[in-house]
Amino acid sequence: MNKLNPTQIAWRAAQDIADGAYVNLGIGLPELVARFQPPGRQAIFHTENGILGFGEAPAAGQEDWDLINAGKKAVTLNPGTAFFHHADSFAMVRGGHLDVAILGAYEVAENGDLANWSTGPNGVPAVGGAMDLVHGAKRVAVITDHITKDGKAKLVKRCTLPLTGVQCVTRIYTSLALIDIVDAHFVLREKLSSISLDELQALTGAELHVVGAVADLIVPDV
């Protein structure tokens, strides 16, 4: 089955970030979004450990390990980058000062519930800052593969894993489609031309609603 690779999913998500938006990128796949700022636009990236305005990852061998994001990845600094206490960083989140949070997911329910942590085998010890982000940011988007490695749906009717947030997700960028959550329904906006609607529905754990034309999901070879 043809599908987008992680950098292509991240590229598509980056196209919807407005110039000057304050954006938090979750650990893992969402971190790739910072690579793909559209021409003429520059987001201001925030990280929970206390940096605002960081830049792209440094070249291999040029890392300064005093400069890292919340995922312990090395970052560079843009002019005007600010540093602050961890508590101040979460005050920004909880105070509604972030325009967008982009997170990964284990499951997303059709009503916008998000599950992106697990205490099971190879799980993490706690939910971390994600629970603050999903209710502090003005818009929450998810980027994820459309299905799990063993072929199970990640977009579901109801989440079965512990919830990160309730009714918080509004848009999902997957390896096969772009889907909005509207009135507790999955609404299909874009899909790969190589997959039919019936095939996509078979890989989705809740009904896909179609409102108007569904555009082709087109991304560059990145």
Secondary structure as UniProt FT lines:
FT   HELIX           6..14
FT   TURN            15..16
FT   TURN            19..20
FT   STRAND          22..25
FT   HELIX           29..35
FT   TURN            39..40
FT   STRAND          44..47
FT   TURN            48..50
FT   STRAND          51..54
FT   TURN            60..61
FT   TURN            65..66
FT   TURN            70..71
FT   STRAND          77..83
FT   HELIX           86..94
FT   TURN            95..96
FT   STRAND          100..103
FT   STRAND          107..109
FT   TURN            110..111
FT   STRAND          114..115
FT   TURN            121..122
FT   TURN            128..129
FT   HELIX           130..136
FT   STRAND          139..144
FT   TURN            149..150
FT   STRAND          155..156
FT   STRAND          171..174
FT   STRAND          177..182
FT   TURN            183..184
FT   STRAND          185..191
FT   TURN            193..194
FT   HELIX           197..202
FT   STRAND          208..216
//
